[in-house]
Amino acid sequence: MAGLIQGADEAVYGTTAGGGSAGKGTVFRLDPDGASYTILHHFTDSTTDGAYPLSGLIQGAKGALYGTTQNGGVRSYGTVYKLNPDGTDYRLLHNFTGSGGDGAHPRAGLAQDTGGTLWGTTAGGGSADRSTVFSLKADGTGCAILHSFTSIGNEGSVPAAGLIQGRDGAFYGTTKQGGDMNFGTVFRLTPNRAPVLNCPAATAFPCSPPGGFLITLPVQASDPDGLDLTVSWSVDGSTQAVVAGDPLATATVTFTNVFSPGTHMITFTVSDGYTNVSCQTTLTIAADTEPPTFTCPANQTVEFANETGAQLTFASPTATDDCSTQVSVNCIPPSGTLFPIGTTTVTCAAADGAGNQVQCRFTVTALGARSVVRDMAKDLARLWAMAKHPQDWQRLAEAREHLLKALSPGSWVDKTHVAGPHGERVFQHLKGAAQPLEELRKHRRGEINDVAVQALLARLVKVARLLAAVEIADAASAGGSPKSIAQARQELAQGDAEVTQRKFASAIEHYCHAWKQAMHLRVRTQHGAHAADSCETPGS
């Protein structure tokens, strides 16, 4: 049924619609003198092979043989196949499905245009199931239905013969049916329409960080004929090709480069193999002169842990930069530092990749003894407001009154020192505050949180110990008697032992004695200096 072709090797090639090992047709080779006859392929009519080739072969520009089968393939609607002249590398390039607008049952051979694309027809399928004209690349990719016949009006249908390409580039063919008298038609199909390319708008960036950054430019490109498009771009003369998909609706060109400050010209070119279309856009890069955006933590307040102050771990300042993905942050003093009692300014600096720097500051306040006493008085007032029993009110009020008296003017030199003539009264009032709190723990009602009361007692002894420890350190620095200093430290240790036994008032008394011994070493030579004889609570 099909004709023969003579290959580049002078041999004759053709197909049979039947015969072969499976009776489904063959591809054969014959020497011009008939001396050597070879079957190159036996069709088997399976999901991986075609059946019943009704058309002849063509030899492609690169030497391979191409043809169609009316049946076979995944859905038995026919195939497009390829093999080498020696029968090797046989494979199906396309399985027709007859659905979704795809063609079905090709009866005619193929044609190849100057760009290497294969063109052909099917006797069925298409949007109206009246046959199609299709194209695909020589590797089997990019199959596109270029036209679906409808038989509407005077249009033809059911092409049974192959196509030819005219000198004008158009393809010509015939149909078996359709036309004015339904005796068929001759048709012409223009093979190529120029691609459509829309360049992205001009883009500006505030900076170019060291090492460059990823810039994504969406290039909207489409082909009216459904052909694959190749998009290429050049930046200031540097060209690189980017292969897009098939059929191409949107090509997203992504490139990474280090751009110096200034305006760069970018040219995009899209090609469908026949026509090239170009457009240009600009990419403007500004020099990075802006420092990072930098925010320090809020001012921090923490109670002293001991006479050396308090260790504090603070959150790292937040730093962001429009150019650099990483911004270095350094704080002095750093997080985790032991902050002395008082207020310390923390200075933090942030630097981006271009060397732009910015600073911010916040304070860390380690509360001393006097501030902690003041805060405890406020906490007692809140507990008093929660109490519901007269005895609880009385004990809380008594503890608060002692703390307020401990804060009386003239009793304090600074945050960690009490005045010599009146300092012992501070200890007495601290002990006086501890005693009703201890009673409160023994006879606590449900609405008073034992954890809160326990925390107040711990803070009371912490304040008393701080005052004693600081005074001992001052006496040692002043050259006080080592023996007396050792005695003061022994009193300090006895107070620590009482704390472990939860004897808070007794611990404060020991701290008072330690403070008094150390204070005597410093003020012994001062005129009129004296110390009270007792650390007992006033009125006890």
C-alpha angles and dihedrals in degrees: 000000000000130000130240133250130204113228130218087264090059091247121130119241130192148141138243123214091217142015127061128111092306098032090241100111139275147232112228142184126212131184113238091249092048092243098123123038120180132177105221097186139009112210113224105185097235137132088270099041140046132235140211106017106205095179137061131248136264126207113228127225090263095049102260121130119237132192147145136242124210093220141016130065130099095320100018091248094121138269148235112230140185135200139162121256089255091054096254127128094030111176143150114253096188139008112208113222104186089221137092091030094306120138128251139205105009111206101173132070128251137261127207123213127214090268092058096253117141119229128195149144136240126210092221144018127056129117092305096032088241099115136278149228112231141178134198138169121265090252092056097254126120100035108182133180103227097182137006115205116225108177086227113145110340096333116130130233142192103041108204099177132062130258132256127203116230128215088258089063093249123123122236129200147149136241127214094218139026130051129107094310097026090246095118137269145241112233139188125211124192105224102205141038122180116264120250116237127186115188120217117253120265109282130210128193126193094229149347111238122212110283093023128257138247115272119188117200115185110215112196107213131159139169120222090211095050093244124153113264130211115210121200129181136191130199115200090332098318108120130195130171122229120194114217131199132271125279089020117219100153128010112199108200112202122186138166122211143146106250122196117220112281140063119307125198115226121193122195123196126187123194133185092190093268108048131032121208122187138189135174137220136172133240115202120197119192123206114259105247100141121098121226122277103256132189124182124210118262118270110287129222125191134165118247116265095202140334091298094060131246135307113231132189110199131189115265114255114258116247128180131174132192091219112028120062090203125045121187116228125193128177129195115231090027127226112280093037121143101246116206121234108280132039122320124187115225115206117200127188130195124197129188129209092271092055096254109149137195133180137208132181139207135169133244113204118195104197116228129213097280094051091048090052089051092051092048090055088056092048091052090053089055092049090048089056090054096049120102103184126077093228091053091049091050094050094045092046091049092051091048093048091055092051092050090051089049087060094052116136115269095029096092132059095185141323094305106023131073122204115264100233093044103024096096090059088061090058091046091054092046088054089044089056093048095054099063090042090055089050089049090056091052094050100028122160124215097260094059112081110229091204090058093049091047090051091052091052091049090052092049093056090042090058093047092048092049092054091050095044093050092049091050090050091050091050091050091050090050091056098256122175110288090218092055092045090051089052091051091050090050089056088049091053091049089054090052089052091052090052091057087054090050090243094139101165090049090049091053090052091055090048088051091054091048091051092048094051092049093045091053089058091058102039101034092104096042114106113250094006114144140158130220116258096228140042092203120133112266110263094016 
